[in-house]
Amino acid sequence: MKKTLLLASVASVIAYGANAADYSYSNMMNDVEPYIGADYVYSNVKFGGRAKSMKDSYHSGSVYLGTRMYDYLGLEAFFQMAGKRENSKPDGKHEAEFLAYGADLYGYMPLWCGNFNLLGSIGAANYRWRFKYPEVKAKHQNRIGYRAGIGFQYDFSENWAMRVMGRYTYLGMSRVNNLKEVTAGLKYTF
């Protein structure tokens, strides 16, 4: 009888604890907010080696898809494409362009009235560069770059927000050492 009573007591405590922690799918989905967005990106590139004569500023667009989880954490995938830049030299035209895709992990820290968020990000991306010189028809190079950024986000409403970020990307290539970028854009949360 004592064993049965002890077993029933333990089962009651376990059942009560399981009821207190609601791990249901619907509760988890309330803490996940998917979003999409688009940014304008200004990139300042530090060239080296044969590409040292290239223009160092690029204007590009970026689209992204992400999710914000538990108010303080987010994960985002992006695609960025920069147009071709030409530089005329005595030996002919030098051209460069790039595209990038990757993922960033975001941290959010609400400020003041709750509509402002301080942002921090770390991530990795594949950068695909295309160089063209007078004696070289075209040369493609890929490199994984490591990224870190800081910025802020302002929420206009429950669904619409704008954000501004400053980001540093290290590539370590002989032709491209790093990128310093400033981004600004809008995002829509579902």
Secondary structure, DSSP 8 states (H G I E B T S, - for coil): -HHHHHHHHHHHHHHHHHHHS---HHHHHHTEEEEEEEEEEEEEEEE-GGGGGS--EEEEEEEEEEEEETTTEEEEEEEEEE--EEEEETTEEEEEEEEEEEEEEEEEEEETTTTEEEEEEEEEEEEEEEEEETTEEEEEEEEEEEEEEEEEEEESSSSEEEEEEEEEEE---SSEEEEEEEEEEEEEE-
